[in-house]
């Protein structure tokens, strides 16, 4: 099978391990398939069978076997020692006829056999991230398609009355709040994963939001971010709220246009009534509904989604 394999250390120094007679001949790569899983069960009391208590996917263990032939083997061996260091970070690039992906891990061991007719070796890498990530990514934005729209929460006409401040309220005493809804369709050609969603403020004034509801209509998942005592603040001129639902990276954080972190809003998530959104394989319809403190900011809001296909096996 034709493939390309490149190792890259934390200083961006690369080592091409592709099957090349004059350099390094990779003879085998273990760990390209999906990692093993751990499944825990418990037996029923006084009954046959058992039930599932826990199931998760283990870390990936990449084992690269290689050989070195020809002249100047010593120089190539020293290059390996410089790039691939035990316990240190390593990025793995892998390309096959159907995949161009990367993952990262930490070097568990590297052994080289010097006293034999053919100099051979083996590199073991432990990868805490179970996925292979595609080098190709997709950025979607509501600015590219007019899918957002402003609306008011609906109540029967008989319930409406105007108070002395000129604000319409219901007979139940609830003030009608303007909100806007955004929608984007994400095509996920890889395995199920989380998503990275941005709510961007393009206006010249700060935007203050009291509630954000994110939904994946395909899966029925919903994530509610709300506050009754304060507001979610988005800086003017490109400030944004970043919602990351990927495993190990879950966060709700505001940033300036320059990418400087401002405020952590993770505590604003209503965990009792929420679920972190995921993108299943195929078509996913993602919607975001926001309720502002002042509806004048609604026209300047924009929703963006960044998506990269990930794979358990390549």
Secondary structure, DSSP 8 states (H G I E B T S, - for coil): --EEEEEEETT--EEE-SS-TTS-EEEEEE--S---EEEEEEE-TTSSSEEEEEEEE--EEEEEEEEE-SS-HHHHHHHHHHHS-TTSEEEEEEEESS-EEEEEEEEEEEEEE-SSSSEEEEEEEEESS--EEEEEEEEEEGGGS---EEEE----GGGEEE-TTS-EEETTS-B--EEEEEEEEEEE-SS-B--EEEEEE-SSS-EEEEEEEEEETTTTEEEEEE-SSS-EEE-TTT-EEEEE-STTT-EEEEE-TT--EEEE-GGGB-GGG-----B-SEEEEEEEEEEESSGGGGGGEEEEEEEEEEES--
